[in-house]
Amino acid sequence: MAYSNRRGRRDDHDNNENEINNIISKIDEFEKLCDMSVKEFADAEGYADIIAKNSRQLKTNQLRKFFGAVRLMEQKETWEEIEPEFYLLKPRLAVSAGRKNIPKPFYNLIMSTMRKVDIGSEEEKMKNFKTFVAFFESIVAYHKYHEEMKDWA
C-alpha cells in the first residue's frame, strides 16, 4: 500500500509538471509577453489558475518574496531603471530553485516569462513588464485561493 501512495504522489507531481510545461510552451509561442491577453492568464482556469493549482508545493513566503521584489521594480518609471533589478531577479530565482525552496517547474515558468519582457521598444518593454507583473499577481492570488480551499477540505 505504501508503494501505491508513493506512486500516486509521483503521478500527481508528473501531471503538475506537465500542466506547467504546457503553459510554458504556450508562453514561448508569444513574440512578446504583452501579446498574452489578460483573459488568457487571469481568468478562472486561465494560466495563473492552472499554475497555482499545480504549484501546491510552492511555499507562500517564497512566492511573496519574489512578487515583493517585482512590486518594488514596478515603482520605477522607465525600463532603463527597472532592467538591472529585473535581471538580478534571475540569479535569486536560480538560488531558490537550487536550494529547492521553489519547485523547478515554477522556476522554468518564471524564466520563460521573463525572456518575453525585454523585447521591443522601450514602450513595448514597459508594456511587457506590466503584463509580467499582472501575471505574477494573478498567480499569487490563485495560489492563496487554492491554499485556503485546501484548508477547507
QUILINUR-V566678 format. One line per field, one symbol per residue. psi: psi as a letter, one per 30 degrees, with the letter a starting at -180 (. if undefined). burial: 1 if it has 16 or more other ideal C-beta (glycine too) atoms within 10 Angstrom, else 0. A space follows every 10 residues. Layout:
psi=???
burial=???
//
This chain:
psi=eeeeeeeeee eeeeeeeeee eeeeeeeffk eleffkleee fflkgaeeee eeeghffkke eeeeeeeeee eeefflflee eeeeeeffee eeeeeeeegg fkkeeeeeee eeeefgehka leeeeeeeee eeeeeeeeee eeeeeeeeee ff.
burial=0000000000 0000011011 0011001001 0111010001 1100011111 1111100110 0110011011 0010010010 0110010010 0010011000 0110111111 0111011101 0001111110 1111111111 0110000000 000
//
